[in-house]
Amino acid sequence: MERQYSERYRFSEQMLERALKYIPLGCQTFSKSKALFPYGVSPYFIKRGQGSHVWDVDDNEYIDYISALAAITLGHNDPDVTAAVRSQLNDGTIFSLSHELELLVAEKIIEMVPCAEMVRFGKSGSDVTAGAVRLARAYTKREHIAVCGYHGWQDWFIASTTRNLGVPNLLSNLVHSFTYNNIDSLERLFERYPNKIAGVIMEPINFIDPDDGFLEKVKESTHRYGAILIFDEIITGFRYAIGGAQEYFNVKPDLATFGKGMANGYPLSAVAGRGDIMKLMEEIFYSFTFGGETLSLAASLATLKKIQKEPVIETLWKQGRKLVEGTEKLIERYSLNDVITMGGKSCWSSVLFKDAGAYSQWEIKTLFMQEVLKRGILTFGSHNITYAHSNEDISRVIDVYGQVFSIIKDVITNEDLDKRLKAAPLTPLFKIR
């Protein structure tokens, strides 16, 4: 019997069916997979991107508010970044010795980031968070780590989550979570594990603002107990301010990790920080064949220079503010305050859902995604604003949200989700923030 495919996403679904035969999950990243995009009402494969827009394999056009999970800061195929990569491609991509670009990008990061005195590169955020944790353990000669937020896929962190299949149980004894904006929860960890905690690694901000003085208290407590403070700035770096969240909040950590938009979509990450700690990179083992790959470094240098030269950060905040304010007005208009809220800052915000009436937040979110995707908005609630998002892009998403919020209001009032929803509701992967 021939399988039925949705009309709008026919080629995406056919391609996913092929991929599932050869690729676990049919995708390389959980957040791009059928785990987050409900089957039957979602695209799964993108063909190309330009500026703030992308086109899927069925030639549907979208305004992209996911922005490659915030890896795109300037916009898809930014001309300055593309020119830098093309120029470097003529000289080669990787060599048997180091390349000058390694030095140039390191110097640029040190120029921009308050805590940076030395820098080492990786290819993903998980590379550098793991490297920073290893540095903290080497420097303090302790083994335990306090965590707050999401810090990648590697064993040292995933041991502390519910998605820990395949991770040795003993590692979970070394990683301890504390609660954002609750300094007492961190203090209790230090008291419970005296002289054992090597470092505190945290996202300085996610979708909740830090209380006044919270980050300062974390730093004071961490140092008082002889540990190392690490800011995970994989998302906030080069987005909240030129020097990241540490500049925005004026709290300088000992180490910080960067990734996502530092190379406008090219695979590059960095750990940076105090010279005396970073010097231990010569002693610990932290080494990558592709750590000095030149195309990503060329992209990064072009990206960082553009962030310094042009009003990139200012634009992320300005355009994001228009989107947040417009969305909040719609929430008020449709009396959805108990169902939908806005989280985060203007430069990186998200629509957040709550249980409402007969329906769970996941059922409501699935309906939201079904409706915004078919109207040409690529999001799962996130607003990863780029330098390329225009006033027209912002107006369009607000217009679509108005249509979709009206549908959500009607569904909750009439309790007829089963008639409106064309896909199985999403289920959570695991709670990370």
C-alpha positions, -999 to 999 in steps of 0.1 A, spaced: 0 0 0 14 34 -10 23 56 19 3 89 22 23 121 24 11 155 32 7 178 2 28 207 15 57 186 28 57 156 4 94 157 -5 105 164 31 86 134 43 99 112 15 134 123 23 129 117 60 116 82 52 148 75 33 170 90 60 155 70 88 167 38 70 204 49 73 206 77 99 194 72 135 166 97 141 170 106 104 189 137 115 222 148 131 207 171 157 178 164 181 165 199 178 162 197 140 145 163 140 110 148 142 114 149 180 108 187 178 89 190 145 56 172 145 53 148 116 27 156 89 28 194 95 65 201 94 93 204 69 124 183 76 150 193 50 161 228 40 175 234 5 190 269 8 191 301 27 196 338 20 195 365 46 166 358 70 148 334 46 151 297 39 135 273 14 127 237 21 130 208 -4 93 213 -14 102 250 -23 82 264 6 97 297 17 100 307 54 112 336 74 138 318 96 135 326 133 155 295 144 185 307 125 203 273 127 197 271 164 212 306 169 243 297 149 234 324 123 240 359 137 244 380 105 220 361 82 224 331 58 251 335 32 263 369 45 283 384 17 313 394 38 316 360 54 311 342 22 338 363 5 363 356 33 356 319 30 359 319 -7 392 337 -5 407 313 20 394 283 0 419 292 -27 448 288 -2 435 256 14 414 244 43 438 227 67 475 222 69 503 202 86 512 232 107 492 261 123 478 289 102 479 326 109 441 327 112 443 308 145 463 337 159 442 364 143 409 351 156 423 344 191 436 380 192 402 393 181 384 373 208 408 387 234 402 422 221 364 417 225 358 395 255 365 408 290 377 376 306 398 364 276 435 363 281 442 331 261 420 311 237 417 276 223 393 265 196 369 236 192 343 227 166 311 225 187 298 240 220 302 206 236 339 205 228 347 237 247 324 232 277 341 199 282 375 215 278 366 242 303 354 217 328 386 197 324 407 229 329 388 236 361 394 201 374 431 203 365 436 237 381 418 230 414 427 192 416 391 186 424 365 165 405 329 177 412 311 202 390 281 224 398 259 231 367 230 254 358 216 252 323 225 232 292 261 224 284 262 199 256 261 162 248 292 148 264 292 123 293 304 147 321 272 168 317 246 144 303 252 122 334 232 148 353 201 146 330 174 120 324 187 113 288 217 95 302 215 61 285 250 48 278 267 71 304 285 54 333 264 58 365 295 69 385 297 102 365 264 113 379 280 114 413 303 142 401 278 166 386 253 185 407 226 209 395 217 241 412 187 264 406 189 296 386 183 327 408 187 307 440 221 313 455 212 291 485 210 261 462 246 267 451 258 273 486 242 240 497 263 222 471 295 237 484 286 228 519 276 192 509 308 187 490 334 206 509 367 211 490 354 189 462 338 212 437 362 222 409 340 246 390 306 262 385 295 262 349 263 281 341 245 300 314 246 336 327 210 340 313 185 319 295 148 327 293 147 341 328 165 373 338 190 371 367 178 387 399 197 418 409 231 407 422 226 370 415 255 366 391 278 386 414 268 363 443 275 332 422 310 346 415 317 355 451 305 321 464 324 302 438 357 320 446 351 318 484 350 280 481 381 279 459 363 269 427 364 282 391 335 302 375 327 293 339 301 311 319 286 291 291 282 318 265 276 294 236 243 313 228 249 347 246 284 353 232 285 380 205 247 384 208 239 402 241 269 425 237 301 426 217 318 409 247 288 386 255 267 384 286 297 389 308 300 424 293 262 430 294 260 421 331 295 434 340 304 401 357 337 386 345 341 348 349 374 329 351 366 310 319 340 313 292 329 292 263 316 305 229 302 289 197 270 293 178 272 327 160 309 334 164 314 322 128 279 328 114 271 292 109 306 277 103 317 251 128 339 268 154 338 272 191 362 286 217 371 285 253 388 316 267 398 330 300 424 337 326 459 330 314 471 310 344 442 286 340 443 285 302 480 277 303 471 243 316 459 235 281 495 226 276 492 199 302 457 185 298 448 167 266 426 189 244 435 184 207 416 183 174 427 175 139 403 201 126 408 226 155 427 249 131 405 244 100 408 277 81 374 282 65 357 284 98 384 307 112 381 329 81 343 330 86 348 339 123 373 367 117 349 382 91 320 378 115 337 393 145 350 422 125 315 429 112 301 428 147 326 454 158 322 476 127 285 476 121 254 480 144 249 442 146 242 439 183 221 470 183 200 457 155 194 423 172 181 441 202 160 467 182 144 442 159 139 417 187 122 444 208 97 450 181 89 413 179 86 409 217 64 440 221 42 430 192 37 395 205 30 407 240 2 429 227 -13 399 209 -12 378 241 -31 406 258 -56 410 229 -65 374 229 -65 370 267 -39 343 266 -17 355 295 -24 322 314 -14 301 283 14 320 265 43 341 279 74 356 265 108 345 279 143 359 274 157 392 263 148 409 230 179 397 212 171 361 221 135 354 231 109 327 229 72 321 231 66 298 260 34 277 265 16 265 296 -11 239 302 -45 253 296 -80 238 302 -81 203 288 -48 206 270 -11 203 279 15 228 268 28 203 243 -5 199 226 -8 237 224 27 241 211 21 214 185 -9 233 172 11 265 172 39 250 151 14 234 127 -1 268 120 30 290 119 49 266 97 22 265 71 21 303 71 58 305 63 74 311 97 101 287 107 102 285 145 94 262 174 88 293 195 123 307 195 132 341 181 169 339 172 171 373 156 198 380 130 212 411 115 193 403 83 158 403 98 140 433 83 110 453 94 89 434 70 101 401 85 90 413 120 57 426 107 50 393 90 56 371 121 34 394 142 7 392 116 10 353 116 10 352 154 -22 372 154 -39 346 132 -25 316 152 -32 330 187 -68 335 176 -70 298 166 -54 288 200 -79 309 219 -108 293 200 -95 258 205 -91 262 242 -126 278 245 -143 252 223 -122 223 234 -120 211 198 -82 204 195 -88 170 180 -105 186 150 -78 212 145 -46 192 151 -33 172 122 -3 156 140 6 137 171 14 161 200 51 166 207 66 151 239 96 167 258 131 154 252 143 163 287 142 195 308 174 215 304 165 250 315 
